[in-house]
Each structure stands twice: as structure tokens, then as C-alpha cells.
């Protein structure tokens, strides 16, 4: 006769007793069965403790402190090694019976899907459809999942078409005409403090660097445009007073006129 739960369980049994953990094939959550004490271990353990008690009493009567400590160390080593001893036929029979008992206990918490034959827990079983949620998802859960997927796709698509920054993707470094080093982005050089204002062409109004001699838009000689106009005839060099043509001395300050 075929048995359930023969591939999705973990055997947690020891020599002292039997316990198993059965797992859901979908979410892999586990159910641990009740611990069943081994009758053969309990019986043998009682005999061992009785014999150890007699041996201990004899050692206490016939030996000193050093022999007592040696016995305690040996007893601790025996206890640690008991788990790895060979199992008796009686223990093996108990193990089979305990496994069958644990299967019946675990079946109260699992369902077998008729579609995929998986054993699943209550959370992964669709009671309305009689199948696991992998074969027949719950409608409200599937709709919510589909809506979430659609929302993510819409956000991703909108993100691809969104313009989050505008501007020229280029970098230009302004060199100071006075010191020849990067001047920064201000009106004055970060290194020497020279003015970084652009020279305006008097003919076309185009902006040019301070160091150029001719306008880069119309070719106007910027050096000539920058020269101050000659003073009018009769202007006094000392006070700037305009005198009539032919005057030899300034009528304002009396200075000689060139």
C-alpha cells in the first residue's frame, strides 16, 4: 500500500524518541509533529541509570577524588555518543509506527492537489476549486497581482517617456585672458580676479572675449573702437572747458591751449 508524505518530510528522530517535519510543496512552510518517546530507549535508559548508580556508589566507597572525576568524564562521553549508536530492531519497529502516526497527524494540515499531486498547506489550497493555488489561483489574489503588474508596466513606460532634465549636454571651461587659468562661472576670475565681462562690438552688438582684436561676427576692429574719441577743438586739457576756436588761453582756468 502506498503511503502519503514520503518525499516532503524531514526525520528529526533521535534514539530517545520520534518526531517529523512535513513541508508544503508550494510555500515550503513546515509542520512539526508531536514528539513520541521511544519505549525501548526509556527501558534501556532506566537500566543504564540503575547500573551507573551502583557503579558510582562502589567507586565512591572504594576510590578517592581522582577516580570520581575520571568516572564523571567517562560518563559524559558515553552520553554524547549514545545518539550515534546502532538502532535496535525494537527501535526500528517503533520508528515505523511513529512515522505512520505522524503521517496521520500531519494530514490534518495538508491537502493533495488532484491536478499536480502536490501536498500543500491550507494557505496554498483553493477550497473553492479543490486544487492548489499554483494550479487554480484564488481570483481576488490573481486580480490584485495582475493589477500590480499592470501598474508597474505603466510606471515603467511613463518613466521612459518622461523628460526630467533639459539642457545642452556639454561642458565648456572659460579661460581667464589675464592669467590663462580656468576662471569659473562668475563675473571675475577665480584665480586672479580679472573681469570676465564680454566686450560688445559697437557695430553689430555681438559679444566677444576680452582678448580678441576683431569682432567674431562682423570683423570690426575692436581695438580702434575701444580708443577714446579725440577731444573737440578748443577743449582745455586741464579743466575740459570748451573754448571758441582760435583761443590761445582757456577762458575758465587761464591755462594755455595747445
Secondary structure, 3 states (H helix, E strand, C coil): CCCCCCCCEEECCECCEECEEEECCCCCCEEECCCEECHHHHHHHHHHHHHHHHHHHHHHHHCCHHHHHHHHHHHHHHHHHHHHCCCCHHHHHHHHHHHHHHHHHHHHHEEECCCCCCEEEHHHEECCCCEECCCCCCHHHHHHHHHHHHHHHHHHHHHHHCCCCCCCCCCCCCECCCCCCECCCCCECCCCCCECCCEECCCCCCEECCCCCECCCCCCEHHHHHCCCCCCCCECCCCCCECCCCCCECCCCCCECC
